[in-house]
Amino acid sequence: MWNMNARIHASEELGPADFDYLSDTILSLKRSLLIVMDREGLGQLASELERGWDFKPKDLRKIDHFDDEPDFAFSKPINYLGGFLETLRPLLEPPSDIIAKIGIAEQIALNGAHLLQLDGLTASKEKHVHDAILKYMKVAFPSTVDRPVIKQATKATEPDIGVTELGYAIEVKYATDRNETLGCVGGIYEDMKLYAGSSTWTRFLGAIYTTDAAVTQGMIDAQGAKIGVPASWKVRVLCVPAAQSALKFRKSPRPKLS
C-alpha cells in the first residue's frame, strides 16, 4: 500500500535518478488507481481524477516544501492522488474476517518448531518443518494445499504451502549457519519477483527457520526496507535452539503433563 504520509527530505539531497524515480512512481500510482476504478465500475470517479490532473511532466519531478517545516518536502501530485486512494481504500483492503484468518495462518507457519515438539519430534532439515506446518495448517484451513501452482505468463512456480481460501502462500526455509540463512533470504527475494502479479495468490510469508542467531529480524527488516519489499509480503526469521536441530530426525521425549 502506498504511504501518502511519507516525506522526502530536502531536494538538495536528491539527484537526477531520484527525480526520475519520483516521476515514474507517480505515474505508476495514477495508472494503478485508474485500473482499480475501471475494474470496480467507477467511471465517474476516474473522470474526476483525469479532470483534476493538470500536472505537467516537470511537476512530477518537483519537490515542494512545507511552509512551517522547510527541511522536509512533499509532492503535490502524490498528495492529489492520495485523496483518491483514500476513497478506494475500503475496496483495496481485505475484510476483517480474512485479515483475522491470515493472522491465524501466519501464527501456524511461524510455529513450525513448536508444532514438531507437540508431535514429539525434532528436525534437521526444511522438510520436517514444512510437513509439520502443512499438517496443522490443513486442520485449521481444509483448503490448504502442498506446493500450489502459480501460473505466470512465461512459467509456473510453486510456493511451499498455500491456503487457497485466503490466497495466502508460504515459503518455508531452513538453515544451520549465517551463510545458509542469508542464502534463504536471497531466495525469498527472488520468489517475490516470481510470484508478483498473481490474481489468485495475493499475500505471502517467508518463514526462515535457522539454528544460527547471527542473522536477526532487525537485519532482515533493514534490508527489506532498503530493497523495497512489497506490502503483500512478510519475511520472518526464527531462531531455533540447536537442541531442536539434531543431526537425525528423531523422536524426542514428550513433555509430561502435571
N, C-alpha and C positions, 0 to 999 in steps of 0.2 A: 504493500500500500504506500502511496506517495505521502511524504510527510510535508504538509503545507507550512508547518511551523519552523522548518529548518531554515537557518540563516547562513548566508555565505559571508565570510569575513571580507574586510575591506578590499576593494577591487585592485588596489595597487599590488596585492599579493598574488593576483591571478595572471596567468599567461594566456596566449592565443588559444592553446589547446583547451584550456578551461572554459573559455567563452564558446568555443566550438561545441564542447560537451553540453554546456548550458543550453545552447540553441537547439541541439539535437534532442535533448531531454524534454524541452518544452513542446516541440513538435510531436514527439512520441506520445506525450501525455494527451495532447489535443486529439490525435488520431485514436488513441485508446478510448477516450471519452465518447467520441462520435460513434465508434464501433459499438460500445455498450448501448448508447441511445438508439441506434438502429436496431440492435438485437431486441431491445425491450419495447420497440414501437413508439419511441419518444421523439418523433419527428419535429414536433413543435419546440421542444427543448433544444434539439440540435440546431434548428433555425435561429433560435435566440442566441446560442453560442456563436454562430457564424456572423450574425448581425453585429454583435458587440466586439468581434475580433478585428480591431483596427491597428494591430501591431505590425510594424514593418520589420524586415529581416534584421536591421540594426537594433531594433528594440529587444529582439530575442537574445542579443549578445550584451545587453546593457545591464549594469548593476546600479540600483538606486539605494539611497541611504535613508535611514530613519532620521528625522529631524532631531530627536532627542537622544539618539544613540549613533553618532557619526562613525563609530568604529565597526558597526555592523551594517550589513547590506541585505537587500532582497530584490526579487524580480517581480515587476508588475504583471507580466504575462502569466507567471505561475500563480500569483495571487488571484488573478482573474479566473483562471481555470479551477482554482481551489474552491471557489463558490459552487461551481457545477459538480465538482467531485463530492462535496458535502451533500448536495441534493441527491446524488446517486448512491451515497454510502449504504443506505438500507438495502439496496439491491445487490451490492457487492459483498456484503458481509453475510456469512452463513447464519442460519437460525441458531438461537441459543441452545437448543437441544443437540444440534450437530456439534457445536463447539464443546459441549459437555462430554459427548461421546468420544470426540477426538482426544479430549483430555484423559479419558479412561484408557483409550488405546495407547496413548503415549506413555502412561504410567506402566502399563504391562510391558511395553517394549524396553523401558528403561530399568526394569527389574528382572532381567533375564537371569542374573546370577542368583538372586533370591529364589526365583521360581525353580531353579535347579536344586537348590537346597531343600525346598519343600518335597521334592521327589527323592531326596537322599542322594543326590548326585553332585559331582564337581566336574569341571570342564577343563579341557586343554586346547580346544580349538573352536573356530567360529560355528561349526555345525551344531555343537552342543547347545550353545546359547540360542542359535536360530531355532532349533527344534523345540526348545522349552518355550520360547516366546510364541511360536506358531501354535503349539498345543493349547496354551491358555488363552490366546487371542481368539481361537476358534470357539472356545467356551463362551466368551463374552460376546463375540460377534460371529455368528454362524456363516456370514458371507465372506469370511477371511479365506484367502487362497495363498498357496505357496507359489512363489515366483510368477506373479501375474504378468501378462504380456502387455507392454505399452507400445502400440503401433505408431510409428512416426512416418514421415514422408519417404525417407530413404532406408530405414531399418527398424527392426523391432527390438526392444530392450526389456529386460526382466529385473525389476527390483526383488529383493529377497522375500518380502511379505506384503500382501495388500489386503486392506479391508474395503471390499467393494462398495458397500453401502455408504461409506464415508469418503470415497475417492482418496484414501489415505494409504500411501506407500511407504515402506520402511526398509532401509538398508541397515543390515547388521554386520559389524566388523569386529574382529578380534585380533589383538596384538600383544606381544610379550616384551617389547622394548620400545625405546623412543623412536628409532627409525621406522619400525613397523607401524607405530601409531601415526606418525606423520605421513607415511605412505597411505594409510587408510583415509586420513583427512583429504589428501590429494585425490584419492579415488572418488570420494563423495563429491568433491568439487567438479570432477568430470561427469559424475552422474547428473548433477544439476543441469548441465548443458544437454545431456541426452534426453532427459525427461521433460524439458521445457516445452510448453505448447500443447501438452495433452489436455483434452477437454474432459476426459474421464477421471484422470488422476491429477488432483489439483493441490494436494498437501503432502508434504514429505518430511520424514525424520531420518537422520543419520545417527545411529546409535553405535558408538565405538567403545567396546569393552577392552580394557588394557590392564596388564599387571604392573605396568611401569607408571609411576606418578609424575614422571618428568614433564609430560605434556598435560597442562591444566585446562580447565574450561575457560579461564580468563584468556589464555593464549589463543584458544580456538575462536573465542568471541572477537578478540582484537584483529585476528587475521581475517575473519569473516567480514568485519566492518570495513576492512581495507579493500577487499576484493568486491564487496557488494553482494552478499548472499541474498538471494531472492526472499521476499516476505513469505513465500509459500514453504520455505524450508526451515528446519531446525537441525542443528548439529550438536550432539551432546557426547562428551567423553566421560566414561565411567571407570574409575579405577577399581579393579577387582583385587582383593587380597591374594597374595601368592598362594596361600593355602587352598584357595578355590581354583587354582590353575595347576593341578597336578600333572605329572608327565603322562599319566594314563587316565583315561576316562574310567572312573571307578565309583563304586558305591561309597558314600560317606555315612557315618553314624547318624541316624535320625535323632533329632532333638527329643529329649524326654519331656513328657508333659507332667507338670507338677500338679 
